[in-house]
Each structure stands twice: as structure tokens, then as C-alpha cells.
């Protein structure tokens, strides 16, 4: 009888500490779901080994209904892992030597990042410095400055159900473009200085469809709705219009990305039928 109890106890201990196995892999959001065990506590670190013998470390960020969710943002070889594969407890960790577990500050930051999954903070530089304009039969170009800006966007993944093997995302964002001064007006190849220099800043709401061509490369395109904020325009008030943008994103790391974008903004005023602002932008992203 004692032997039977010992065998059952040993079996329970072995099951409790059995290496968890991968159930699902989300390459787009850099997450892995494994079968939870008593050892897959939130904050614990685990190592996965791919077919070539390379390893990467993942951290448990959530646990529910027998499943543990691991943050795999540090795994450049995530596509080499497979469902059913076992992972093992990390022998190296960011845990404190005294407590033997992840420090509260590091754990809290990981939790914050997990809650903000899909959000990116943006800083950009717009190279566009001309405003082609039309008023009736007359046309001309306002000469202005380039401008910096900042903002945020949210990336909602649709997975690869639409295009097999190429995950698609819907991206929505809001940016603020700092004011740029308009100093000259060119009409019929003649340029004149403006005595009162008007200026324009923009709030820009945009939405894109993004195709993730590779793990670190994506192409996108969509529409924008820019709200111009004019100054020194007198009684002439700027009115919003719909434009577009196309571009590509390269992820330098799992948290840092750089975008190249061609954007066209369209608006008008009480006296001008159409004003355009089109040109290239370079953006940097911090990705949660």
C-alpha cells in the first residue's frame, strides 16, 4: 500500500513538473501559448530550441484555463519553432539573486507592455515643403518648411486567413505635425515673398491595411483625414479633406521599426479650391 502511494505521488510530482509543450504560435504578435503546469508561473522564463539548435528565451506574461501565454519578442527564430515542441526552464534569468524570481519593476513593465500589445509610439519627419494650390483657373505653389511630428497607432492583426501565409493587419493612427511657415508664393514661374507669413500645423487621422510580407517587413496603404490648423491666414479658414498614403515598414528589432512613406494631404480654404501637401516621410516606431 505504501509503495502504491509512493508511485502515485511520484507520478503527480512528475506531471506537475513536466516540461510544457507548445500549443499555438502567434508570429505576428510574438506570442507562444503552452500547456500550463505548476512551473509556468507568471514571470518565469523558458527556453525553446529550434531545429538548428539555436535557442531563445520567453517569459510567461499570462495564465488562464490551463494555458500559459509567453512573450516571445526576443525570438528572432520564432518561425522555426513547432507546435507540440517541449520548452525548458531557463537556467539564466533576470531574477534577483536574493529572491530567486523576477523583480517587481521588470515584471510590471512586462505586464504594461503586454496590455499595450499592438500600440506603437511614432516620431516622424515630413520632407514635403511645397503646397500646390488652385483657385478657379489660377494655380500656384506655396513654398514652406519641412516639419517634424509625433503620434501613436494601433495594429489589429487579422492573421493570414485572408492571404494564406501573409498576415494582414488593420492599422489606425493619429499624428500631430508641428507648424510649418509658408514664406513664398510661386505663380507663372515667378516667386514672390509673402509679407505676412502664414503657417500650418496638422492633426492627421489615418487608417491602413498592412500586409506583413516577411517577419520584419510589411507594406501598407490607406486613407487619411487631415485637420489643418492655420495661423495668419486672416479670415480665410482651412477645411479638411481626404488624402492617402502608401509605404513600408522595416523592424530593426522586435520593439523598433522604421517606415518610409509617401503621403498626400488634401484640404482647401474659403477662397482656395484645393491645396495639396504631398511628399515623403521617414518615421520611427517604438512598438509595444
C-alpha positions as CSV (number, residue, x, y, z in Angstrom):
1,X,0.0,0.0,0.0
2,X,2.8,2.4,0.9
3,X,4.5,1.5,-2.3
4,X,1.3,2.4,-4.3
5,X,1.0,5.8,-2.6
6,X,4.7,6.5,-3.3
7,X,4.2,5.6,-7.0
8,X,1.1,7.8,-7.3
9,X,2.9,10.7,-5.5
10,X,5.9,10.3,-7.8
11,X,3.6,10.4,-10.8
12,X,1.8,13.5,-9.6
13,X,5.1,15.3,-9.0
14,X,6.4,14.3,-12.4
15,X,3.2,15.6,-14.1
16,X,3.4,18.8,-12.2
17,X,7.0,19.5,-13.3
18,X,6.7,18.0,-16.8
19,X,8.1,20.3,-19.5
20,X,5.3,22.3,-21.0
21,X,4.6,21.9,-24.8
22,X,3.8,24.5,-27.3
23,X,0.1,24.6,-28.4
24,X,0.0,27.7,-30.6
25,X,2.5,30.2,-32.1
26,X,1.5,33.8,-33.0
27,X,4.3,35.0,-35.1
28,X,2.7,38.4,-35.8
29,X,2.4,39.4,-32.1
30,X,5.4,37.4,-31.0
31,X,3.5,35.2,-28.5
32,X,3.5,31.5,-27.7
33,X,0.8,29.5,-25.9
34,X,1.8,26.4,-24.0
35,X,0.0,23.9,-21.8
36,X,0.3,25.3,-18.3
37,X,1.9,23.4,-15.5
38,X,2.6,24.4,-11.9
39,X,6.0,25.6,-13.0
40,X,4.7,28.1,-15.6
41,X,4.2,30.9,-13.1
42,X,3.8,34.4,-14.4
43,X,7.2,36.0,-14.7
44,X,9.0,32.6,-15.2
45,X,11.4,32.3,-18.1
46,X,11.6,29.4,-20.6
47,X,13.9,28.4,-23.4
48,X,12.9,27.0,-26.8
49,X,15.4,25.3,-29.1
50,X,14.8,25.3,-32.9
51,X,15.7,22.6,-35.4
52,X,19.2,24.1,-35.9
53,X,20.0,24.2,-32.2
54,X,19.5,27.9,-31.7
55,X,17.8,29.0,-28.5
56,X,15.6,31.9,-27.4
57,X,14.2,32.9,-24.1
58,X,10.5,33.6,-23.5
59,X,8.7,34.9,-20.4
60,X,5.2,33.9,-19.1
61,X,3.0,37.0,-19.1
62,X,-0.5,35.5,-18.6
63,X,-2.0,32.2,-17.4
64,X,-5.6,31.1,-17.8
65,X,-7.7,27.9,-18.3
66,X,-4.7,25.6,-18.4
67,X,-2.8,27.7,-20.9
68,X,0.2,29.9,-20.3
69,X,1.0,32.8,-22.7
70,X,4.7,33.6,-23.2
71,X,6.1,36.8,-24.6
72,X,8.4,35.7,-27.4
73,X,9.5,39.1,-28.6
74,X,13.1,38.1,-28.1
75,X,12.8,35.1,-30.5
76,X,14.2,36.0,-33.9
77,X,13.8,32.3,-34.9
78,X,10.1,32.1,-33.9
79,X,9.1,30.7,-37.3
80,X,11.5,27.7,-36.7
81,X,9.6,26.5,-33.6
82,X,6.8,24.0,-33.9
83,X,3.5,23.0,-32.2
84,X,4.0,20.1,-29.8
85,X,7.6,21.0,-29.1
86,X,8.7,21.0,-25.4
87,X,10.3,24.0,-23.8
88,X,12.5,24.0,-20.7
89,X,13.1,26.2,-17.7
90,X,15.8,28.8,-18.3
91,X,19.0,28.4,-16.3
92,X,19.7,32.1,-16.8
93,X,17.1,34.7,-15.9
94,X,16.7,38.3,-14.9
95,X,15.6,37.2,-11.5
96,X,17.1,38.8,-8.4
97,X,19.7,36.6,-6.6
98,X,18.1,37.1,-3.2
99,X,14.5,36.3,-4.1
100,X,15.1,33.9,-7.0
101,X,12.3,35.5,-9.1
102,X,11.7,38.3,-11.5
103,X,12.0,41.8,-9.9
104,X,8.7,43.6,-9.5
105,X,9.8,46.5,-11.6
106,X,10.7,44.3,-14.6
107,X,7.6,42.2,-14.2
108,X,5.4,45.3,-14.0
109,X,7.0,46.7,-17.2
110,X,6.4,43.4,-19.0
111,X,2.7,43.5,-17.9
112,X,2.3,47.0,-19.1
113,X,3.8,46.1,-22.5
114,X,1.5,43.1,-22.8
115,X,-1.5,45.3,-22.1
116,X,-0.4,47.7,-24.8
117,X,0.3,45.0,-27.4
118,X,-0.4,46.4,-30.8
119,X,0.3,50.0,-29.8
120,X,3.2,52.0,-31.3
121,X,4.6,55.4,-30.5
122,X,5.7,57.4,-33.5
123,X,8.1,60.3,-34.3
124,X,8.5,61.4,-37.9
125,X,10.0,63.9,-40.3
126,X,8.0,65.2,-43.3
127,X,10.2,66.3,-46.2
128,X,7.3,67.9,-48.0
129,X,7.9,71.7,-48.3
130,X,5.5,72.8,-51.1
131,X,1.7,73.4,-51.2
132,X,0.4,73.3,-54.8
133,X,-2.9,75.3,-54.9
134,X,-5.8,76.1,-57.2
135,X,-8.3,78.9,-57.1
136,X,-10.6,78.9,-60.1
137,X,-8.5,79.0,-63.2
138,X,-5.4,80.2,-61.3
139,X,-2.8,77.8,-59.9
140,X,0.4,78.4,-57.9
141,X,2.6,76.8,-55.3
142,X,3.2,78.0,-51.7
143,X,6.8,77.5,-50.6
144,X,7.1,76.3,-47.0
145,X,9.3,74.5,-44.5
146,X,9.6,70.8,-43.8
147,X,8.3,69.6,-40.4
148,X,8.6,67.1,-37.6
149,X,5.7,65.4,-35.8
150,X,4.7,62.6,-33.4
151,X,1.8,60.4,-32.6
152,X,0.6,56.8,-32.0
153,X,-1.1,54.0,-33.8
154,X,-2.8,50.7,-33.1
155,X,-2.2,47.5,-35.1
156,X,-5.0,44.9,-35.1
157,X,-4.0,41.6,-36.6
158,X,-6.4,39.6,-38.9
159,X,-3.9,36.8,-39.2
160,X,-3.3,35.0,-42.5
161,X,-6.9,33.9,-43.1
162,X,-7.3,36.4,-46.0
163,X,-4.0,35.8,-47.8
164,X,-2.5,32.4,-46.8
165,X,0.9,32.8,-45.2
166,X,0.9,36.6,-45.3
167,X,-0.7,38.1,-42.2
168,X,-2.8,41.2,-42.6
169,X,-3.4,43.9,-40.1
170,X,-5.7,46.9,-39.9
171,X,-3.8,49.9,-38.6
172,X,-5.3,53.1,-37.2
173,X,-3.4,56.1,-36.0
174,X,-3.3,59.8,-35.1
175,X,-0.4,62.1,-35.5
176,X,0.3,65.8,-34.9
177,X,2.5,67.6,-37.3
178,X,4.3,70.7,-36.0
179,X,3.6,74.1,-37.6
180,X,5.5,75.0,-40.7
181,X,5.8,78.5,-42.0
182,X,4.8,79.5,-45.6
183,X,7.3,82.1,-46.8
184,X,6.8,82.4,-50.6
185,X,4.3,82.0,-53.4
186,X,5.2,80.9,-56.9
187,X,2.9,81.8,-59.8
188,X,3.7,81.5,-63.5
189,X,7.4,80.8,-62.7
190,X,7.7,83.9,-60.7
191,X,8.3,83.8,-56.9
192,X,7.2,86.5,-54.5
193,X,7.9,86.8,-50.8
194,X,4.8,86.9,-48.5
195,X,4.7,89.9,-46.3
196,X,2.6,88.2,-43.6
197,X,3.9,84.6,-43.4
198,X,1.1,82.2,-42.6
199,X,1.7,78.8,-41.0
200,X,0.0,75.4,-40.9
201,X,0.0,72.5,-38.4
202,X,-2.0,69.3,-38.9
203,X,-3.8,66.7,-36.9
204,X,-3.9,63.6,-39.2
205,X,-6.2,60.7,-38.6
206,X,-5.4,57.7,-40.8
207,X,-6.2,54.1,-41.5
208,X,-4.1,51.5,-43.3
209,X,-4.3,47.9,-44.5
210,X,-0.9,46.3,-43.8
211,X,0.5,43.2,-45.4
212,X,3.3,41.5,-43.4
213,X,5.4,40.3,-46.3
214,X,8.1,38.9,-44.1
215,X,8.6,38.7,-40.3
216,X,10.4,42.1,-40.3
217,X,9.0,43.7,-43.5
218,X,5.5,45.0,-44.1
219,X,3.8,47.1,-46.9
220,X,0.8,49.2,-46.3
221,X,-1.6,51.7,-47.8
222,X,-4.7,53.7,-46.8
223,X,-6.6,56.9,-46.4
224,X,-6.0,60.0,-44.2
225,X,-8.2,62.8,-42.9
226,X,-6.1,65.8,-42.1
227,X,-7.3,68.7,-39.9
228,X,-5.3,71.8,-40.7
229,X,-4.6,74.4,-38.0
230,X,-3.9,77.7,-39.7
231,X,-2.3,80.9,-38.4
232,X,-2.0,84.3,-40.0
233,X,-4.5,83.3,-42.8
234,X,-6.7,86.3,-42.0
235,X,-10.4,85.4,-42.5
236,X,-9.6,82.5,-44.8
237,X,-10.4,79.3,-42.9
238,X,-8.9,75.9,-43.8
239,X,-11.2,73.0,-44.3
240,X,-10.3,69.3,-44.0
241,X,-10.1,66.8,-46.9
242,X,-9.4,63.1,-47.5
243,X,-5.9,62.0,-48.8
244,X,-3.9,58.8,-48.9
245,X,-0.5,57.3,-48.0
246,X,1.5,54.2,-49.1
247,X,4.7,52.9,-47.5
248,X,6.7,50.1,-46.0
249,X,7.9,49.2,-42.5
250,X,11.1,47.5,-41.5
251,X,11.5,46.2,-38.0
252,X,15.1,46.7,-36.8
253,X,14.3,44.8,-33.6
254,X,11.1,43.5,-32.1
255,X,10.5,46.9,-30.5
256,X,12.0,49.4,-33.0
257,X,10.8,50.0,-36.6
258,X,11.4,52.5,-39.3
259,X,8.9,53.5,-42.0
260,X,9.3,55.1,-45.4
261,X,6.0,56.7,-46.5
262,X,4.7,58.7,-49.5
263,X,1.7,60.8,-48.2
264,X,-0.8,63.1,-49.9
265,X,-2.8,65.5,-47.8
266,X,-5.7,67.4,-49.4
267,X,-7.6,70.4,-48.0
268,X,-9.0,73.8,-49.0
269,X,-9.9,77.2,-47.7
270,X,-12.8,79.6,-48.2
271,X,-11.0,81.3,-51.1
272,X,-8.8,78.4,-52.5
273,X,-10.5,75.4,-54.1
274,X,-7.7,72.9,-53.4
275,X,-4.4,72.8,-51.6
276,X,-2.1,69.8,-51.6
277,X,0.8,68.7,-49.4
278,X,2.5,65.6,-50.8
279,X,5.9,64.1,-50.3
280,X,8.0,61.6,-48.4
281,X,8.1,61.0,-44.7
282,X,10.5,59.0,-42.5
283,X,9.1,57.6,-39.3
284,X,10.5,55.8,-36.3
285,X,8.3,53.5,-34.2
286,X,8.6,52.1,-30.7
287,X,6.4,49.0,-30.7
288,X,4.9,47.6,-27.5
